[in-house]
Amino acid sequence: MAAIEIVRAGPEHAALLLQFIRSLAQYEKLSDQVVATEESLKEAMFGGRSVAEALIAYYDGQPAGMALYFHNFSTFLAKPGLYLEDLFVEPQYRGRGIGKALLAEVAAIAVERNCGRLDWAVLHWNEPAIRFYENLGATALRDWVLFRLSGEALTRLAQSRTARC
């Protein structure tokens, strides 16, 4: 029987994390949006002010997937939460319990840290992922719309604070 091992990522895993991120972006047809580098991942995740954490899954000793997450906060619960930014399993390892093992480990971390919830987003067309999450008991928040500010729009809004009277 094959063994799944989950380890917490460290700076030595930056190249592997970047490989997983690029594979995920390719799957999501978003490769042109990946600007991360090994150095920027090391700084963001393992530098002076770590803003994210990751888990690496190994299947029979081979790197098979990752979960990348960070803390958020629920004002309604007055508790921290975890936001799962990325869950990715290489195609050749899917269907072997690796995604569930990664998600279960993130859930255990959330419980250990007294988090009130675990949130994530999934692309509307990714039916296999949606079914996977629903089979685990997750519910889609259909009343919520995800918004994002980035690039020039983010900069423009930030600069507007100096325009106040």
LINQUI-V712316 format. One record per residue. RES is the residue in three letters. OMEGA is omega in radians with two decimals (999 if undefined). Layout:
BEGIN
res=RES omega=OMEGA
res=RES omega=OMEGA
END
This chain:
BEGIN
res=MET omega=-3.11
res=ALA omega=-3.11
res=ALA omega=3.02
res=ILE omega=3.07
res=GLU omega=3.11
res=ILE omega=3.11
res=VAL omega=3.05
res=ARG omega=-3.11
res=ALA omega=3.04
res=GLY omega=-3.12
res=PRO omega=-3.14
res=GLU omega=3.14
res=HIS omega=-3.05
res=ALA omega=-3.13
res=ALA omega=3.12
res=LEU omega=3.09
res=LEU omega=3.13
res=LEU omega=3.09
res=GLN omega=3.10
res=PHE omega=3.13
res=ILE omega=3.12
res=ARG omega=3.09
res=SER omega=3.09
res=LEU omega=3.14
res=ALA omega=3.10
res=GLN omega=3.12
res=TYR omega=-3.11
res=GLU omega=-3.13
res=LYS omega=-3.12
res=LEU omega=-3.07
res=SER omega=-3.12
res=ASP omega=-3.11
res=GLN omega=-3.10
res=VAL omega=3.06
res=VAL omega=3.13
res=ALA omega=3.04
res=THR omega=3.06
res=GLU omega=-3.11
res=GLU omega=-3.13
res=SER omega=3.06
res=LEU omega=3.13
res=LYS omega=-3.13
res=GLU omega=-3.09
res=ALA omega=-3.01
res=MET omega=-3.03
res=PHE omega=-3.12
res=GLY omega=-3.09
res=GLY omega=3.13
res=ARG omega=-3.12
res=SER omega=-3.10
res=VAL omega=3.13
res=ALA omega=3.11
res=GLU omega=3.12
res=ALA omega=3.01
res=LEU omega=3.07
res=ILE omega=3.06
res=ALA omega=3.04
res=TYR omega=3.10
res=TYR omega=-3.04
res=ASP omega=3.08
res=GLY omega=-3.13
res=GLN omega=3.11
res=PRO omega=-3.02
res=ALA omega=-3.10
res=GLY omega=-3.11
res=MET omega=2.95
res=ALA omega=3.14
res=LEU omega=-3.00
res=TYR omega=3.09
res=PHE omega=3.14
res=HIS omega=2.92
res=ASN omega=-3.09
res=PHE omega=3.07
res=SER omega=3.08
res=THR omega=-3.13
res=PHE omega=-3.14
res=LEU omega=-3.02
res=ALA omega=3.14
res=LYS omega=3.00
res=PRO omega=3.01
res=GLY omega=2.99
res=LEU omega=3.06
res=TYR omega=3.10
res=LEU omega=-3.12
res=GLU omega=-3.11
res=ASP omega=2.94
res=LEU omega=-3.07
res=PHE omega=3.02
res=VAL omega=3.11
res=GLU omega=-3.06
res=PRO omega=-3.09
res=GLN omega=-3.13
res=TYR omega=-3.12
res=ARG omega=3.13
res=GLY omega=-3.10
res=ARG omega=3.10
res=GLY omega=-3.08
res=ILE omega=3.11
res=GLY omega=3.12
res=LYS omega=3.13
res=ALA omega=3.10
res=LEU omega=-3.12
res=LEU omega=3.10
res=ALA omega=3.11
res=GLU omega=3.08
res=VAL omega=3.10
res=ALA omega=3.12
res=ALA omega=3.09
res=ILE omega=3.12
res=ALA omega=3.13
res=VAL omega=3.12
res=GLU omega=-3.10
res=ARG omega=3.12
res=ASN omega=3.10
res=CYS omega=-3.13
res=GLY omega=-3.12
res=ARG omega=3.07
res=LEU omega=-3.09
res=ASP omega=3.00
res=TRP omega=3.10
res=ALA omega=3.09
res=VAL omega=3.10
res=LEU omega=-3.04
res=HIS omega=-3.11
res=TRP omega=-3.05
res=ASN omega=-3.09
res=GLU omega=3.11
res=PRO omega=3.13
res=ALA omega=3.14
res=ILE omega=3.10
res=ARG omega=3.12
res=PHE omega=-3.12
res=TYR omega=3.13
res=GLU omega=3.11
res=ASN omega=3.09
res=LEU omega=-3.14
res=GLY omega=3.11
res=ALA omega=3.10
res=THR omega=3.08
res=ALA omega=3.11
res=LEU omega=-3.01
res=ARG omega=3.14
res=ASP omega=-3.09
res=TRP omega=3.07
res=VAL omega=-3.14
res=LEU omega=3.08
res=PHE omega=3.12
res=ARG omega=2.93
res=LEU omega=3.09
res=SER omega=3.06
res=GLY omega=-3.07
res=GLU omega=3.13
res=ALA omega=3.10
res=LEU omega=3.14
res=THR omega=-3.14
res=ARG omega=3.14
res=LEU omega=3.12
res=ALA omega=-3.14
res=GLN omega=-3.12
res=SER omega=3.13
res=ARG omega=3.11
res=THR omega=-3.12
res=ALA omega=-3.14
res=ARG omega=3.12
res=CYS omega=999
END
